[in-house]
Amino acid sequence: MAKKFDGVIEAVRYTRNGQIGLVRAYERRGFTFSDRVLLDRKALLERIKDGKEFITGQRKEYWASTFDTGKIVRVVTRNGKDILTTFENPTGKDKLEGTPAF
C-alpha cells in the first residue's frame, strides 16, 4: 500500500535571494484533497515541522485525488538556517527539483 502524504506541491515561486516565496499545493482533507491552495514559505515550514509530509507532484486530470508523485520535501538546517529541498545534499538555497515555477 502506498504511503499517505499530507500535501502535494505542484508549482513554486522563488524570491530573488533563492528562498521559496509561495507554493501552489493541494492539502489532504480526510480521504480527499483540497482545491489548490497558496502557501507562503513560513506556512509550509510550519506544516512540515509539525510532522506533515509534503511531496512534489501533479494532479492527474479527471482523476480527482490521484497524483503523479515526485520527491519528499525536507527541511534541512545549515548554519542555523532552514532550507526546503528535495535533494539529499542541498546547497544553501531552497530547491524543489522538477517542480515548475509559476
C-alpha positions as CSV (number, residue, x, y, z in Angstrom):
1,M,0.0,0.0,0.0
2,A,1.3,3.5,-0.9
3,K,2.4,5.7,2.0
4,K,-0.1,8.6,2.6
5,F,1.2,12.1,2.4
6,D,-0.4,15.3,3.7
7,G,0.2,17.6,0.7
8,V,1.3,17.8,-2.9
9,I,3.3,20.8,-4.2
10,E,2.6,21.3,-7.9
11,A,4.4,24.7,-8.5
12,V,6.8,27.0,-6.7
13,R,7.7,30.7,-6.8
14,Y,11.2,31.7,-5.6
15,T,12.3,35.0,-4.3
16,R,15.4,36.8,-5.6
17,N,17.5,35.5,-2.7
18,G,16.7,31.9,-3.6
19,Q,14.1,31.1,-1.0
20,I,10.6,29.8,-1.7
21,G,8.2,32.7,-1.7
22,L,5.0,30.7,-2.5
23,V,4.0,27.2,-3.4
24,R,0.8,26.1,-5.1
25,A,-0.3,22.9,-3.4
26,Y,-3.1,20.5,-2.5
27,E,-3.7,19.5,1.1
28,R,-5.2,16.3,2.4
29,R,-8.7,16.8,3.8
30,G,-9.6,13.3,5.2
31,F,-10.0,10.9,2.3
32,T,-9.7,13.6,-0.4
33,F,-7.6,16.7,-1.2
34,S,-8.4,20.4,-1.2
35,D,-8.6,22.6,-4.2
36,R,-5.4,24.5,-4.9
37,V,-4.0,26.5,-2.0
38,L,-1.2,29.0,-1.9
39,L,1.2,28.6,1.0
40,D,4.0,31.0,1.8
41,R,7.4,29.8,3.0
42,K,6.5,30.3,6.7
43,A,3.2,28.3,6.4
44,L,4.9,25.5,4.6
45,L,7.8,25.3,7.1
46,E,5.3,25.2,10.0
47,R,3.3,22.4,8.5
48,I,6.4,20.3,7.8
49,K,7.9,20.9,11.2
50,D,4.5,19.9,12.7
51,G,5.0,16.4,11.1
52,K,3.1,16.8,7.9
53,E,4.7,15.2,4.8
54,F,4.7,17.2,1.6
55,I,5.8,15.8,-1.8
56,T,6.2,17.3,-5.2
57,G,3.8,16.2,-8.0
58,Q,1.0,16.9,-10.3
59,R,-2.7,16.1,-10.1
60,K,-3.9,13.6,-12.8
61,E,-6.5,15.3,-14.9
62,Y,-10.0,13.9,-14.4
63,W,-8.8,11.5,-11.6
64,A,-10.0,13.5,-8.6
65,S,-7.5,13.0,-5.7
66,T,-4.9,11.0,-7.7
67,F,-1.4,12.4,-8.3
68,D,1.7,11.7,-10.2
69,T,4.1,11.9,-7.3
70,G,7.7,13.1,-7.1
71,K,10.1,13.5,-4.2
72,I,9.6,14.2,-0.5
73,V,10.2,17.8,0.6
74,R,12.6,18.0,3.5
75,V,13.7,20.7,5.9
76,V,17.5,20.8,6.4
77,T,19.1,23.1,8.9
78,R,22.5,24.5,8.0
79,N,24.3,27.2,10.0
80,G,21.0,27.9,11.8
81,K,19.1,28.4,8.6
82,D,16.2,26.2,7.4
83,I,16.4,25.0,3.8
84,L,13.4,23.5,2.0
85,T,14.7,20.9,-0.5
86,T,14.1,17.6,-2.3
87,F,17.9,16.9,-2.6
88,E,19.9,14.7,-0.2
89,N,22.8,17.2,0.0
90,P,21.3,20.7,-0.5
91,T,23.0,23.9,-1.4
92,G,22.4,27.0,0.6
93,K,19.1,27.8,-1.2
94,D,15.6,26.3,-1.3
95,K,15.2,24.0,-4.3
96,L,12.3,21.7,-5.2
97,E,13.7,19.5,-8.1
98,G,11.4,19.0,-11.0
99,T,8.7,21.5,-9.7
100,P,7.8,24.1,-12.3
101,A,7.8,27.8,-11.4
102,F,4.7,29.9,-11.5
